[in-house]
Amino acid sequence: MAPKKIATWEWVVAVLILSGPWWLIGEGIVGFLTADPNHPDVVVLLGSLPLALFSLVAVLSYRTMWKRATRQVQPQSRRRLWRIYWGNFILGVGLTWLMSDIPDWLLRFIGYQH
């Protein structure tokens, strides 16, 4: 395959893999802000766990790929994807930690009533 087609497919796969967890996180946050009684924090948790897991797998696969070749040889699109995956991993772990034990100050800040 041509390098341009490979880069396109990498972006398509990244969007498909990351869109599901982000959709779940968005639905959970909207449910949380509208005081939905159906436990929207669990929906956010179910979105953030796969987000962190998929991003960790992607970061490790890119790391393995870069061990064989130097980072400067990799195309700019792969380096951008690596940064996006790292950011998603950090956000996924942070949201997982936050939703596992939501601080009271955050609940008061958004006006959530128990």
N, CA and C atoms as an extended XYZ file, in Angstrom:
342
Properties=species:S:1:pos:R:3:atomname:S:1:resname:S:1:resid:I:1 pbc="F F F"
N         0.839       -1.193        0.000 N   MET     1
C         0.000        0.000        0.000 CA  MET     1
C         0.875        1.245        0.000 C   MET     1
N         0.354        2.250       -0.620 N   ALA     2
C         1.070        3.516       -0.661 CA  ALA     2
C         1.028        4.164        0.719 C   ALA     2
N         2.072        4.911        1.069 N   PRO     3
C         2.103        5.557        2.392 CA  PRO     3
C         0.911        6.475        2.651 C   PRO     3
N         0.401        7.126        1.607 N   LYS     4
C        -0.743        8.018        1.782 CA  LYS     4
C        -1.998        7.234        2.161 C   LYS     4
N        -2.187        6.058        1.544 N   LYS     5
C        -3.345        5.224        1.872 CA  LYS     5
C        -3.237        4.659        3.282 C   LYS     5
N        -2.029        4.291        3.689 N   ILE     6
C        -1.826        3.765        5.040 CA  ILE     6
C        -2.158        4.836        6.069 C   ILE     6
N        -1.686        6.057        5.827 N   ALA     7
C        -1.970        7.156        6.757 CA  ALA     7
C        -3.468        7.438        6.830 C   ALA     7
N        -4.148        7.369        5.694 N   THR     8
C        -5.593        7.589        5.683 CA  THR     8
C        -6.299        6.519        6.492 C   THR     8
N        -5.916        5.263        6.311 N   TRP     9
C        -6.548        4.175        7.052 CA  TRP     9
C        -6.250        4.258        8.541 C   TRP     9
N        -5.060        4.709        8.904 N   GLU    10
C        -4.748        4.878       10.329 CA  GLU    10
C        -5.669        5.917       10.960 C   GLU    10
N        -5.950        7.008       10.258 N   TRP    11
C        -6.841        8.030       10.780 CA  TRP    11
C        -8.279        7.533       10.844 C   TRP    11
N        -8.705        6.764        9.832 N   VAL    12
C       -10.069        6.216        9.838 CA  VAL    12
C       -10.247        5.268       11.021 C   VAL    12
N        -9.262        4.401       11.235 N   VAL    13
C        -9.330        3.464       12.361 CA  VAL    13
C        -9.329        4.221       13.688 C   VAL    13
N        -8.508        5.255       13.791 N   ALA    14
C        -8.454        6.039       15.029 CA  ALA    14
C        -9.798        6.692       15.324 C   ALA    14
N       -10.421        7.270       14.308 N   VAL    15
C       -11.725        7.921       14.510 CA  VAL    15
C       -12.781        6.888       14.897 C   VAL    15
N       -12.786        5.735       14.236 N   LEU    16
C       -13.773        4.704       14.548 CA  LEU    16
C       -13.581        4.139       15.957 C   LEU    16
N       -12.348        3.917       16.346 N   ILE    17
C       -12.077        3.336       17.657 CA  ILE    17
C       -12.398        4.326       18.778 C   ILE    17
N       -12.060        5.590       18.589 N   LEU    18
C       -12.219        6.565       19.659 CA  LEU    18
C       -13.599        7.215       19.703 C   LEU    18
N       -14.371        7.099       18.642 N   SER    19
C       -15.671        7.773       18.642 CA  SER    19
C       -16.677        7.105       19.583 C   SER    19
N       -16.642        5.790       19.711 N   GLY    20
C       -17.568        5.093       20.601 CA  GLY    20
C       -17.403        5.485       22.062 C   GLY    20
N       -16.179        5.378       22.606 N   PRO    21
C       -16.002        5.805       23.996 CA  PRO    21
C       -16.319        7.286       24.222 C   PRO    21
N       -15.970        8.152       23.279 N   TRP    22
C       -16.272        9.570       23.467 CA  TRP    22
C       -17.767        9.823       23.408 C   TRP    22
N       -18.501        9.050       22.586 N   TRP    23
C       -19.953        9.193       22.549 CA  TRP    23
C       -20.548        8.798       23.899 C   TRP    23
N       -20.071        7.665       24.468 N   LEU    24
C       -20.563        7.250       25.785 CA  LEU    24
C       -20.258        8.296       26.858 C   LEU    24
N       -19.055        8.838       26.819 N   ILE    25
C       -18.675        9.864       27.799 CA  ILE    25
C       -19.581       11.088       27.658 C   ILE    25
N       -19.837       11.507       26.419 N   GLY    26
C       -20.710       12.657       26.190 CA  GLY    26
C       -22.130       12.410       26.677 C   GLY    26
N       -22.668       11.234       26.390 N   GLU    27
C       -24.009       10.900       26.857 CA  GLU    27
C       -24.072       10.879       28.384 C   GLU    27
N       -23.040       10.340       29.017 N   GLY    28
C       -23.020       10.290       30.477 CA  GLY    28
C       -22.912       11.661       31.107 C   GLY    28
N       -22.110       12.532       30.518 N   ILE    29
C       -21.962       13.874       31.060 CA  ILE    29
C       -23.266       14.658       30.911 C   ILE    29
N       -23.912       14.518       29.755 N   VAL    30
C       -25.209       15.190       29.565 CA  VAL    30
C       -26.223       14.654       30.567 C   VAL    30
N       -26.248       13.334       30.760 N   GLY    31
C       -27.161       12.752       31.740 CA  GLY    31
C       -26.855       13.207       33.154 C   GLY    31
N       -25.580       13.361       33.454 N   PHE    32
C       -25.161       13.811       34.783 CA  PHE    32
C       -25.588       15.255       35.018 C   PHE    32
N       -25.427       16.099       34.015 N   LEU    33
C       -25.783       17.511       34.164 CA  LEU    33
C       -27.291       17.736       34.208 C   LEU    33
N       -28.054       16.836       33.602 N   THR    34
C       -29.513       16.974       33.643 CA  THR    34
C       -30.123       16.190       34.791 C   THR    34
N       -29.304       15.689       35.698 N   ALA    35
C       -29.732       14.950       36.890 CA  ALA    35
C       -30.560       13.719       36.536 C   ALA    35
N       -30.101       12.988       35.546 N   ASP    36
C       -30.761       11.747       35.141 CA  ASP    36
C       -30.592       10.707       36.248 C   ASP    36
N       -31.662       10.057       36.689 N   PRO    37
C       -31.555        9.099       37.794 CA  PRO    37
C       -31.007        7.732       37.375 C   PRO    37
N       -30.660        7.539       36.103 N   ASN    38
C       -30.216        6.231       35.611 CA  ASN    38
C       -28.707        6.037       35.681 C   ASN    38
N       -28.066        6.600       36.654 N   HIS    39
C       -26.632        6.456       36.915 CA  HIS    39
C       -25.755        6.826       35.707 C   HIS    39
N       -25.763        8.091       35.304 N   PRO    40
C       -24.939        8.495       34.160 CA  PRO    40
C       -23.443        8.433       34.460 C   PRO    40
N       -23.055        8.420       35.758 N   ASP    41
C       -21.632        8.299       36.074 CA  ASP    41
C       -21.090        6.953       35.619 C   ASP    41
N       -21.922        5.934       35.622 N   VAL    42
C       -21.496        4.615       35.139 CA  VAL    42
C       -21.283        4.654       33.627 C   VAL    42
N       -22.105        5.421       32.916 N   VAL    43
C       -21.942        5.548       31.470 CA  VAL    43
C       -20.616        6.241       31.157 C   VAL    43
N       -20.285        7.270       31.907 N   VAL    44
C       -18.994        7.940       31.714 CA  VAL    44
C       -17.857        6.968       32.014 C   VAL    44
N       -18.010        6.182       33.065 N   LEU    45
C       -16.984        5.198       33.409 CA  LEU    45
C       -16.855        4.139       32.322 C   LEU    45
N       -17.979        3.690       31.761 N   LEU    46
C       -17.942        2.699       30.683 CA  LEU    46
C       -17.364        3.276       29.394 C   LEU    46
N       -17.350        4.577       29.257 N   GLY    47
C       -16.701        5.207       28.114 CA  GLY    47
C       -15.239        5.479       28.354 C   GLY    47
N       -14.887        5.846       29.573 N   SER    48
C       -13.500        6.217       29.840 CA  SER    48
C       -12.581        5.002       29.977 C   SER    48
N       -13.090        3.890       30.454 N   LEU    49
C       -12.256        2.689       30.548 CA  LEU    49
C       -11.795        2.191       29.179 C   LEU    49
N       -12.709        1.994       28.197 N   PRO    50
C       -12.222        1.590       26.878 CA  PRO    50
C       -11.359        2.654       26.213 C   PRO    50
N       -11.667        3.921       26.473 N   LEU    51
C       -10.848        4.989       25.898 CA  LEU    51
C        -9.405        4.853       26.359 C   LEU    51
N        -9.215        4.651       27.654 N   ALA    52
C        -7.862        4.488       28.183 CA  ALA    52
C        -7.221        3.204       27.655 C   ALA    52
N        -7.984        2.139       27.587 N   LEU    53
C        -7.437        0.857       27.135 CA  LEU    53
C        -7.047        0.910       25.662 C   LEU    53
N        -7.939        1.402       24.795 N   PHE    54
C        -7.626        1.486       23.366 CA  PHE    54
C        -6.430        2.394       23.124 C   PHE    54
N        -6.376        3.508       23.830 N   SER    55
C        -5.265        4.441       23.649 CA  SER    55
C        -3.958        3.852       24.137 C   SER    55
N        -4.000        3.111       25.240 N   LEU    56
C        -2.778        2.474       25.730 CA  LEU    56
C        -2.256        1.450       24.731 C   LEU    56
N        -3.142        0.656       24.166 N   VAL    57
C        -2.731       -0.332       23.156 CA  VAL    57
C        -2.130        0.374       21.944 C   VAL    57
N        -2.745        1.461       21.507 N   ALA    58
C        -2.230        2.198       20.355 CA  ALA    58
C        -0.872        2.825       20.658 C   ALA    58
N        -0.725        3.414       21.837 N   VAL    59
C         0.565        4.029       22.192 CA  VAL    59
C         1.662        2.968       22.237 C   VAL    59
N         1.357        1.815       22.817 N   LEU    60
C         2.366        0.745       22.879 CA  LEU    60
C         2.688        0.191       21.499 C   LEU    60
N         1.694        0.106       20.617 N   SER    61
C         1.982       -0.386       19.271 CA  SER    61
C         2.835        0.611       18.494 C   SER    61
N         2.561        1.901       18.643 N   TYR    62
C         3.402        2.902       17.987 CA  TYR    62
C         4.808        2.890       18.576 C   TYR    62
N         4.905        2.667       19.865 N   ARG    63
C         6.232        2.599       20.491 CA  ARG    63
C         7.032        1.428       19.937 C   ARG    63
N         6.374        0.284       19.759 N   THR    64
C         7.040       -0.876       19.178 CA  THR    64
C         7.449       -0.594       17.740 C   THR    64
N         6.597        0.082       17.008 N   MET    65
C         6.905        0.424       15.621 CA  MET    65
C         8.106        1.360       15.558 C   MET    65
N         8.202        2.283       16.508 N   TRP    66
C         9.282        3.245       16.487 CA  TRP    66
C        10.590        2.686       17.005 C   TRP    66
N        10.561        1.550       17.683 N   LYS    67
C        11.817        0.945       18.109 CA  LYS    67
C        12.600        0.447       16.903 C   LYS    67
N        11.858        0.011       15.858 N   ARG    68
C        12.520       -0.487       14.657 CA  ARG    68
C        13.076        0.643       13.803 C   ARG    68
N        12.450        1.780       13.830 N   ALA    69
C        12.904        2.938       13.058 CA  ALA    69
C        12.902        4.148       13.977 C   ALA    69
N        13.719        5.099       13.661 N   THR    70
C        13.775        6.286       14.504 CA  THR    70
C        12.515        7.117       14.345 C   THR    70
N        12.266        7.947       15.293 N   ARG    71
C        11.048        8.755       15.294 CA  ARG    71
C        11.039        9.753       14.147 C   ARG    71
N        12.182       10.256       13.771 N   GLN    72
C        12.248       11.254       12.710 CA  GLN    72
C        11.873       10.658       11.349 C   GLN    72
N        11.999        9.338       11.198 N   VAL    73
C        11.666        8.691        9.934 CA  VAL    73
C        10.149        8.553        9.781 C   VAL    73
N         9.433        8.505       10.878 N   GLN    74
C         7.980        8.320       10.838 CA  GLN    74
C         7.304        9.564       10.255 C   GLN    74
N         6.238        9.345        9.504 N   PRO    75
C         5.514       10.500        8.940 CA  PRO    75
C         4.891       11.367       10.035 C   PRO    75
N         4.632       12.606        9.675 N   GLN    76
C         4.052       13.561       10.611 CA  GLN    76
C         2.682       13.099       11.098 C   GLN    76
N         1.916       12.426       10.230 N   SER    77
C         0.576       11.979       10.628 CA  SER    77
C         0.649       10.938       11.741 C   SER    77
N         1.638       10.059       11.707 N   ARG    78
C         1.793        9.076       12.780 CA  ARG    78
C         2.207        9.735       14.070 C   ARG    78
N         3.040       10.746       14.013 N   ARG    79
C         3.431       11.449       15.229 CA  ARG    79
C         2.242       12.194       15.827 C   ARG    79
N         1.373       12.749       14.972 N   ARG    80
C         0.168       13.413       15.478 CA  ARG    80
C        -0.775       12.403       16.119 C   ARG    80
N        -0.942       11.262       15.459 N   LEU    81
C        -1.795       10.223       16.034 CA  LEU    81
C        -1.249        9.752       17.370 C   LEU    81
N         0.050        9.616       17.503 N   TRP    82
C         0.670        9.196       18.760 CA  TRP    82
C         0.338       10.199       19.861 C   TRP    82
N         0.416       11.485       19.531 N   ARG    83
C         0.073       12.522       20.517 CA  ARG    83
C        -1.413       12.473       20.881 C   ARG    83
N        -2.258       12.251       19.891 N   ILE    84
C        -3.697       12.156       20.147 CA  ILE    84
C        -3.986       10.960       21.047 C   ILE    84
N        -3.359        9.823       20.777 N   TYR    85
C        -3.571        8.646       21.607 CA  TYR    85
C        -3.072        8.873       23.035 C   TYR    85
N        -1.937        9.541       23.189 N   TRP    86
C        -1.436        9.845       24.537 CA  TRP    86
C        -2.414       10.747       25.277 C   TRP    86
N        -2.911       11.771       24.595 N   GLY    87
C        -3.883       12.662       25.228 CA  GLY    87
C        -5.153       11.928       25.623 C   GLY    87
N        -5.631       11.045       24.753 N   ASN    88
C        -6.819       10.263       25.079 CA  ASN    88
C        -6.560        9.308       26.230 C   ASN    88
N        -5.367        8.754       26.301 N   PHE    89
C        -5.034        7.866       27.410 CA  PHE    89
C        -5.062        8.632       28.731 C   PHE    89
N        -4.465        9.810       28.746 N   ILE    90
C        -4.430       10.615       29.963 CA  ILE    90
C        -5.848       11.038       30.358 C   ILE    90
N        -6.650       11.460       29.383 N   LEU    91
C        -8.033       11.838       29.684 CA  LEU    91
C        -8.858       10.638       30.147 C   LEU    91
N        -8.641        9.483       29.535 N   GLY    92
C        -9.377        8.281       29.944 CA  GLY    92
C        -9.048        7.857       31.357 C   GLY    92
N        -7.767        7.887       31.701 N   VAL    93
C        -7.374        7.527       33.073 CA  VAL    93
C        -7.895        8.569       34.058 C   VAL    93
N        -7.817        9.851       33.689 N   GLY    94
C        -8.316       10.896       34.576 CA  GLY    94
C        -9.816       10.803       34.796 C   GLY    94
N       -10.574       10.556       33.733 N   LEU    95
C       -12.025       10.417       33.884 CA  LEU    95
C       -12.389        9.169       34.672 C   LEU    95
N       -11.642        8.093       34.465 N   THR    96
C       -11.902        6.871       35.232 CA  THR    96
C       -11.676        7.121       36.708 C   THR    96
N       -10.589        7.799       37.029 N   TRP    97
C       -10.295        8.105       38.436 CA  TRP    97
C       -11.364        9.042       39.004 C   TRP    97
N       -11.746       10.048       38.234 N   LEU    98
C       -12.723       11.016       38.710 CA  LEU    98
C       -14.094       10.376       38.911 C   LEU    98
N       -14.522        9.525       37.990 N   MET    99
C       -15.861        8.943       38.078 CA  MET    99
C       -15.925        7.796       39.082 C   MET    99
N       -14.792        7.226       39.438 N   SER   100
C       -14.831        6.152       40.423 CA  SER   100
C       -15.114        6.709       41.824 C   SER   100
N       -14.726        7.953       42.079 N   ASP   101
C       -15.007        8.587       43.360 CA  ASP   101
C       -15.149       10.090       43.124 C   ASP   101
N       -16.363       10.511       42.814 N   ILE   102
C       -16.600       11.906       42.470 CA  ILE   102
C       -16.496       12.767       43.718 C   ILE   102
N       -15.612       13.775       43.710 N   PRO   103
C       -15.477       14.638       44.887 CA  PRO   103
C       -16.730       15.487       45.121 C   PRO   103
N       -17.024       15.748       46.374 N   ASP   104
C       -18.201       16.545       46.724 CA  ASP   104
C       -18.117       17.980       46.212 C   ASP   104
N       -16.903       18.541       46.173 N   TRP   105
C       -16.770       19.907       45.698 CA  TRP   105
C       -17.167       20.003       44.225 C   TRP   105
N       -16.911       18.959       43.453 N   LEU   106
C       -17.296       18.974       42.049 CA  LEU   106
C       -18.808       18.865       41.898 C   LEU   106
N       -19.429       18.043       42.730 N   LEU   107
C       -20.880       17.928       42.694 CA  LEU   107
C       -21.548       19.247       43.061 C   LEU   107
N       -20.998       19.944       44.066 N   ARG   108
C       -21.548       21.250       44.449 CA  ARG   108
C       -21.324       22.283       43.340 C   ARG   108
N       -20.170       22.198       42.669 N   PHE   109
C       -19.824       23.152       41.623 CA  PHE   109
C       -20.790       23.069       40.439 C   PHE   109
N       -21.172       21.861       40.053 N   ILE   110
C       -22.086       21.724       38.920 CA  ILE   110
C       -23.548       21.761       39.342 C   ILE   110
N       -23.797       21.868       40.635 N   GLY   111
C       -25.159       21.995       41.131 CA  GLY   111
C       -25.923       20.692       41.160 C   GLY   111
N       -25.250       19.587       41.317 N   TYR   112
C       -25.888       18.269       41.335 CA  TYR   112
C       -26.442       17.995       42.722 C   TYR   112
N       -27.707       17.631       42.778 N   GLN   113
C       -28.356       17.301       44.047 CA  GLN   113
C       -28.410       15.789       44.197 C   GLN   113
N       -28.016       15.289       45.330 N   HIS   114
C       -28.037       13.837       45.572 CA  HIS   114
C       -29.444       13.331       45.602 C   HIS   114
